Amino acid sequence: MNVGKTTAMAFPSKREASSEYIFMARSSSSTASSPRIFLRSLITSFLLGIGDPTKEKYKSLGKLFKFPSKGILGVIMPLPIKDVLDMIADNTRRRGCPVPIPEKDAYGWADGLNIPRGGETVLFTGLLYQLIPYIDSLVKYLEGMEKTSVGALVMKLGKVAGKVIDVTKIAGPPRERVEEQSRIVRNIAMLLMKSGVSFGYLYEDDMYSGVLLHDLGLDDDFKEHANKVYRKLKEKGVKTIITIDPHTTNCMRKVYPEYIDNYDLEVKNYLEVLSEKEIRGKDLKEEVVIHDPCVYARYEGIIEQPRKLLAAAGVKVLEVPDKSRSMTFCCGGPVESLSPSLSKGVAGQRIEQLTSMSKKIVVMCPICYSSFLRVKPDDVEMRDISEYLAKGFLEG
């Protein structure tokens, strides 16, 4: 397996997973450079019953993220992994998303913008920004389950009863978080419009990409979902999609072709599209430290584009030495759905690195934002890049 390349891979066999080759590869610094492969390795270890956290090869993984006492697997053992995976897969099959979301929160951001319905080029949000407040609610619920001995029993009973956990019934996300995410998507659409980009929107046919299914190794479920999304886009006559987050971008551009015959959609990220335009805004005279999402920086090569756009808005960009650009450090996601405590620990380390440079952080990924929000100090300001760009190019 090549840890520097995105591939459509299934779980290795028990024999393969036990080999020194795989564990040595994943115990090195390259582990941090490929969260997707790292996550699949951890899940495989649990499902195949080879996750002994006392073994040195597992302890080395723990040391990578500063968990030397238990080892990396010792940290994430509390939750019943298979049941969490089943819950995510069942929700996606039944509702189209890993967690349920009201239609108004999924598509309401477009109200009043008069974006044409459909067309050959459409804004494909992948719903990830909109889903994040609801995923946060699930993570909070699972975090509580990690701390109680009845957590596994609750998951088992839910499965036996044939129920899919409806996280909106457990704890509805704060309204301000839902509105914040809607505002980010709306800002992105308005930036594209301001730049003269012609595009449409599918509204209720805007679909979740299924990226979490792939990241968690649920390949059969992912293939079924991906083909469903692709068929819908082709039925609508779509030829080009403009994506707005790193995970959806990579999924639609690099992963879908591995699972869909004759895949021919052109995929552009909004930062790539905007950076090709000669746009100028007001000088914000701000200084921020930038967090490069792993997927943008390593898989998609989207590194200079956000810096160019921020500079055009009068924002000076600082970087963490040796832990930025293609050497960026993991934010802790998307392992949060399986081990909130592990995710929190990794996110805390990254926040320490970033705040050593500035108390103002700019992020470009809803998952990164969510991970950091759980651990950042109150005196640290964090914004999505679209907020700075909107302030620089849309206001005044």
Rosetta blueprint (number, residue, H / E / L):
1 M L
2 N L
3 V L
4 G L
5 K L
6 T L
7 T L
8 A L
9 M L
10 A L
11 F L
12 P L
13 S L
14 K H
15 R H
16 E H
17 A H
18 S H
19 S L
20 E H
21 Y H
22 I H
23 F H
24 M H
25 A H
26 R H
27 S H
28 S L
29 S H
30 S H
31 T H
32 A L
33 S L
34 S L
35 P H
36 R H
37 I H
38 F H
39 L H
40 R H
41 S H
42 L H
43 I H
44 T H
45 S H
46 F H
47 L H
48 L L
49 G L
50 I L
51 G L
52 D L
53 P L
54 T L
55 K L
56 E H
57 K H
58 Y H
59 K H
60 S H
61 L H
62 G H
63 K H
64 L H
65 F L
66 K L
67 F L
68 P L
69 S L
70 K L
71 G L
72 I H
73 L H
74 G H
75 V H
76 I L
77 M L
78 P L
79 L L
80 P L
81 I H
82 K H
83 D H
84 V H
85 L H
86 D H
87 M H
88 I H
89 A H
90 D H
91 N H
92 T H
93 R H
94 R H
95 R H
96 G L
97 C L
98 P L
99 V L
100 P L
101 I L
102 P L
103 E H
104 K H
105 D H
106 A H
107 Y H
108 G H
109 W H
110 A H
111 D L
112 G L
113 L L
114 N L
115 I L
116 P L
117 R E
118 G L
119 G L
120 E L
121 T E
122 V E
123 L E
124 F L
125 T L
126 G L
127 L L
128 L H
129 Y H
130 Q H
131 L H
132 I H
133 P H
134 Y H
135 I H
136 D H
137 S H
138 L H
139 V H
140 K H
141 Y H
142 L H
143 E H
144 G H
145 M H
146 E H
147 K L
148 T L
149 S L
150 V L
151 G H
152 A H
153 L H
154 V H
155 M H
156 K H
157 L H
158 G H
159 K H
160 V H
161 A L
162 G L
163 K L
164 V L
165 I L
166 D L
167 V H
168 T H
169 K H
170 I H
171 A L
172 G L
173 P L
174 P L
175 R H
176 E H
177 R H
178 V H
179 E H
180 E H
181 Q H
182 S H
183 R H
184 I H
185 V H
186 R H
187 N H
188 I H
189 A H
190 M H
191 L H
192 L H
193 M H
194 K H
195 S L
196 G L
197 V L
198 S L
199 F L
200 G E
201 Y E
202 L L
203 Y H
204 E H
205 D H
206 D L
207 M L
208 Y L
209 S L
210 G L
211 V H
212 L H
213 L H
214 H H
215 D H
216 L L
217 G L
218 L L
219 D H
220 D H
221 D H
222 F H
223 K H
224 E H
225 H H
226 A H
227 N H
228 K H
229 V H
230 Y H
231 R H
232 K H
233 L H
234 K H
235 E H
236 K L
237 G L
238 V L
239 K L
240 T E
241 I E
242 I E
243 T E
244 I L
245 D L
246 P H
247 H H
248 T H
249 T H
250 N H
251 C H
252 M H
253 R H
254 K H
255 V H
256 Y H
257 P H
258 E H
259 Y H
260 I L
261 D L
262 N L
263 Y L
264 D L
265 L L
266 E E
267 V E
268 K E
269 N E
270 Y H
271 L H
272 E H
273 V H
274 L H
275 S H
276 E L
277 K L
278 E L
279 I L
280 R L
281 G L
282 K L
283 D L
284 L L
285 K L
286 E E
287 E E
288 V E
289 V E
290 I E
291 H L
292 D L
293 P L
294 C H
295 V H
296 Y H
297 A H
298 R H
299 Y H
300 E H
301 G L
302 I L
303 I L
304 E H
305 Q H
306 P H
307 R H
308 K H
309 L H
310 L H
311 A H
312 A H
313 A L
314 G L
315 V E
316 K E
317 V E
318 L E
319 E L
320 V L
321 P L
322 D L
323 K L
324 S L
325 R H
326 S H
327 M H
328 T L
329 F L
330 C L
331 C L
332 G L
333 G L
334 P L
335 V H
336 E H
337 S H
338 L L
339 S L
340 P H
341 S H
342 L H
343 S H
344 K H
345 G H
346 V H
347 A H
348 G H
349 Q H
350 R H
351 I H
352 E H
353 Q H
354 L H
355 T H
356 S L
357 M L
358 S L
359 K L
360 K E
361 I E
362 V E
363 V E
364 M L
365 C L
366 P H
367 I H
368 C H
369 Y H
370 S H
371 S H
372 F H
373 L H
374 R L
375 V L
376 K L
377 P L
378 D L
379 D L
380 V L
381 E E
382 M E
383 R E
384 D E
385 I H
386 S H
387 E H
388 Y H
389 L H
390 A H
391 K H
392 G H
393 F H
394 L L
395 E L
396 G L
